[in-house]
């Protein structure tokens, strides 16, 4: 009986170790809801972050994480317009002049964002 109990204690410790390793590995590899620097996520029908501060010469990347199409359309006519960005699609634009650039999703005009270039 003693050997039987020791065997199950070792098996239990091994199982607990694997579970702990799984959670450590999973938490370090899971995707964050926060976008990387110079990137805007389109998710849950908003631009996140709503305002992004960048330096002149920075390329900003928008990634659509929603299941529906969106656009990234400048409020300044003709400056930039992504066209329709499908789910998991991306759009990038390089900002070469300092200023504040407001934009919307032309499909969902309540979605607004701003890039501040210094």
N, C-alpha and C positions, 0 to 999 in steps of 0.2 A: 504494500500500500504506500510505503514511503517513496519508493521509486516512481510510482504512479503519480503521486502528488508533485514531486519534483519535475517530472516531465511536463505536466500541465502548467506549472509555475513558469518554466522556461518558455513554453509555447505562448503563454499569456504575455510575458515580457517581450517576446519577439513580436507579437501582434501589436502591442502598444507602441513599440519602437517604429514599426512600419506606418502606423497611423500618424504618429508624430512627424515622421519624415514626409509623409504625404502632405500634411497641412503646411509644413515649412516650405516644401517645394512648390505647392500649389499657390500659396500666398505670394511667393517671390516671382512667380511666372504669370500670375493673373493679370489681365488687362485692366488698366486703370481707366476710370471715367474722366480723368483729367488729361487733356491733350498735351503732347510735348511742346517745347518752346517753339514759337512761331507757327503754331498750328491751331486751327479752330475746328472743333467737332460740331457737326450738325446732328443733334440728337434730341429726341423728345420734343421736336418742333421748336427748338431754340438754337441759336448760335452760342457755343460755349468755348471760350469766354465771350461775353457780349461785347466787351471792349478789349482790344489787344494792343499793347504798346510795343513798337519795334523801331529799329534804326533804319535810316535811309539805306537802300540797297538790299533790304531783307526780302526774301521770298516767303510769302505766307501761303500755307497749304490748308485748304478746307477739306474735311473728310465727312462724307454723308454716312452716318451710322443709323439713320432711320430706314424704315422699310418702304418709304415713298420718295419720289423724286423731289428735289429742291433746286433752287438756283442761288448764286451769289451774284447779285446785280447792284452795281454802283448807283448811288443816287445822283452822281454826276454823269449825265448822258454820255455814252460812248467810252467811258473810262475803262470799265471791265464788266464783263457779263459772262458767266460760266456756261450759260445755256443749261439745259436740264442735266442734273447730276443724279444718276440712279443710285440705288442702295449700294454702299461700299465704294462708290465712285469718289474721285478726288478732283480738285481744281486748285491751281496755283497761280499766284500773281506776284510779280516783283514790284515793290514800291520804291521808286527812284527819287521822289520829291517829298520833302517834309510837309506835313499837313494832317488834317483829320479827314478820313474817308468813311463816310456812312454808306451802308449797303442794306439791302433787303433780300428776301426770297420773293421773287416776282410771282411765284405760285401761291405763296402763303404770306401776304404782305404784312401780317402782324409780326413776322420774324424779322428782327432788325439787329444789326451789328455795326461795330465801328472799329476801324484801324487807325491808331494814332502813330504817325511816323515822325520821329525827331532826328 
